[in-house]
Amino acid sequence: MSMIHLNKIDIENTPKVRRLNIINGISGIKSANLIGTSSKKYGSNVAIFSSVMHVGSDPALLGFILRPDNDVPRNTYSNILETGYFTINHVHESFIEKAHYTSTKFEYGESEFEKCGLHEVHLFEFPAPFVEESRVKIGLKFVEEVDIKSNGTKLIIGKIQELQMPQDCLDDKGYMRLDRLYDVGIGGLNSYYSLRRIATFPYARVSELPEFQALEKEQGRA
Ligand SMILES: Cc1cc2nc3c(=O)[nH]c(=O)nc-3n(C[C@H](O)[C@H](O)[C@H](O)COP(=O)(O)O)c2cc1C
């Protein structure tokens, strides 16, 4: 198999767009979420984010990486600062294209909901809009922002206040079936993948480690 090897210098010398594509893709599949916010003056806003991450379960915290743009104001960020709230809504196969185009740099006051054919819904008297099409809706209170010095991005952290999802996407232990939701994964900045659950394993304990070493010996590799 022919391979590509890039060292630090090669990466720095790669043409800008190609480098951006490679580095955006190299972290593998990321989750696809729409972040909903609102502002008194400009109304509702929604944008796609591939960097939503688990920060901790007690307290229940999620975060996402915000890339500040020096040329364009970032509505998501200014709305979160203004209201203190935002929503995270899973993206499903049925509306990936609409979700993707929420990344368009619209003018202030133009709602991505309207422009992209998505619908906002207001639930639980929550101060930020949810995406009606999304079957997993999470309402969060902004709790902290962390400046990432290496590149000027920010980790925005929110504490879950509200959570809504279909009953049948959770099993009796509380494990989520993302495939039953037709959730999607994002590769790079513009490719969408469908999800299939291929395995689940128990909590990994030393005492219950499968016989990997014996298997390696059997296969003559150890
Ligand atoms: C697939 C995809 C994933 C994205 N992920 C992020 C992300 O994690 N962080 C970010 O700051 N911008 C991300 N963007 C860019 C935002 O969606 C885009 O800048 C959007 O205009 C932000 O909206 P706002 O100005 O209303 O906040 C992503 C764009 C796409 C197409």
The ligand as an SDF file (V2000), in Angstrom:
LIG
                    3D

 31 33  0  0  0  0  0  0  0  0999 V2000
  -19.4550   20.8140    9.1620 C   0  0  0  0  0  0  0  0  0  0  0  0
  -19.1260   22.1210    9.8460 C   0  0  0  0  0  0  0  0  0  0  0  0
  -18.6760   22.1260   11.1560 C   0  0  0  0  0  0  0  0  0  0  0  0
  -18.3680   23.3170   11.8190 C   0  0  0  0  0  0  0  0  0  0  0  0
  -17.8970   23.2890   13.0930 N   0  0  0  0  0  0  0  0  0  0  0  0
  -17.5480   24.4330   13.7110 C   0  0  0  0  0  0  0  0  0  0  0  0
  -17.0000   24.4110   15.0160 C   0  0  0  0  0  0  0  0  0  0  0  0
  -16.8680   23.3680   15.6500 O   0  0  0  0  0  0  0  0  0  0  0  0
  -16.6400   25.6120   15.5700 N   0  0  0  0  0  0  0  0  0  0  0  0
  -16.7900   26.8010   14.9090 C   0  0  0  0  0  0  0  0  0  0  0  0
  -16.4450   27.8310   15.4780 O   0  0  0  0  0  0  0  0  0  0  0  0
  -17.3240   26.8540   13.6830 N   0  0  0  0  0  0  0  0  0  0  0  0
  -17.7060   25.7120   13.0660 C   0  0  0  0  0  0  0  0  0  0  0  0
  -18.2350   25.7470   11.8060 N   0  0  0  0  0  0  0  0  0  0  0  0
  -18.4740   27.0590   11.1810 C   0  0  0  0  0  0  0  0  0  0  0  0
  -19.8040   27.6720   11.6250 C   0  0  0  0  0  0  0  0  0  0  0  0
  -20.9110   26.8380   11.3550 O   0  0  0  0  0  0  0  0  0  0  0  0
  -20.0110   28.9990   10.8620 C   0  0  0  0  0  0  0  0  0  0  0  0
  -18.9200   29.8460   11.1020 O   0  0  0  0  0  0  0  0  0  0  0  0
  -21.2820   29.7090   11.2170 C   0  0  0  0  0  0  0  0  0  0  0  0
  -21.4320   30.7760   10.3170 O   0  0  0  0  0  0  0  0  0  0  0  0
  -21.2730   30.2740   12.6100 C   0  0  0  0  0  0  0  0  0  0  0  0
  -22.4880   30.9240   12.7850 O   0  0  0  0  0  0  0  0  0  0  0  0
  -22.6340   32.2270   13.6750 P   0  0  0  0  0  0  0  0  0  0  0  0
  -21.8300   33.3170   13.0350 O   0  0  0  0  0  0  0  0  0  0  0  0
  -24.1010   32.4710   13.6240 O   0  0  0  0  0  0  0  0  0  0  0  0
  -22.1460   31.9040   15.0230 O   0  0  0  0  0  0  0  0  0  0  0  0
  -18.5450   24.5650   11.1380 C   0  0  0  0  0  0  0  0  0  0  0  0
  -19.0120   24.5590    9.8220 C   0  0  0  0  0  0  0  0  0  0  0  0
  -19.3020   23.3490    9.1770 C   0  0  0  0  0  0  0  0  0  0  0  0
  -19.8080   23.3660    7.7530 C   0  0  0  0  0  0  0  0  0  0  0  0
  1  2  1  0
  2  3  1  0
  2 30  2  0
  3  4  2  0
  4  5  1  0
  4 28  1  0
  5  6  2  0
  6  7  1  0
  6 13  1  0
  7  8  2  0
  7  9  1  0
  9 10  1  0
 10 11  2  0
 10 12  1  0
 12 13  2  0
 13 14  1  0
 14 15  1  0
 14 28  1  0
 15 16  1  0
 16 17  1  0
 16 18  1  0
 18 19  1  0
 18 20  1  0
 20 21  1  0
 20 22  1  0
 22 23  1  0
 23 24  1  0
 24 25  2  0
 24 26  1  0
 24 27  1  0
 28 29  2  0
 29 30  1  0
 30 31  1  0
M  END
$$$$
